[in-house]
Amino acid sequence: MLKFIMVFLFFTVSSLKAQSVAEAYIAKFDSLAVEVLNVYGIPASLVLGLALQESAAGTSKLCTTKRNHFGLKGRVKSSKTKSGYTTSYLRFESDEECYLYFGEMISRRKYYTNLNGNMNYLKWLKAMKSAGYASSSHWVSHVDKMIKRYDLTRFDVLPIALPIPALNDTISSQPE
């Protein structure tokens, strides 16, 4: 019985620690995800969910050494082979650069024009999966669970367009 209680406590403490790391990551990078939403129309929940999944809430080696939150790769132009270019993980100077690069990269994909401004993150995930963004068959469900677990859809609010005041057509007379 004591052994069971010890195992239960171990897993409970481990779960709480993992959740607090994820919540700290969300608190630190939610504004960058919202910035991607505002600039590119990609749901912030999707951006944060992907970043959490791909970077292990900012603790992965790739994230800590190269500020690459999304596992983004690029061509190495100096290494052309018969089968094409080799790729390597991209390095970013800042976290903001990485998040904005991700938004810009997604905005160049075919599915972007149909989904731009659509806040249904599941449609985005399925389109990205179909386009080859991830190879794991469980990728969509893993990111979906991450988004639901931390209620990331709360960040999916497009900015309200304020009405532009009408210009006054009359020219004010100036004293002579």
HUTAMO-V343845 format. One record per helix or strand. SS is the DSSP state (alpha for helix, beta for strand). FROM is the first residue (numbers start at 1). LEN is the number of residues. If there is no record, write none. Layout:
ss-><SS SS>
from-><FROM FROM>
len-><LEN LEN>
This chain:
ss-><alpha alpha alpha beta beta alpha alpha alpha alpha alpha>
from-><2 44 61 73 84 95 112 121 139 152>
len-><39 12 6 9 6 13 4 10 11 4>
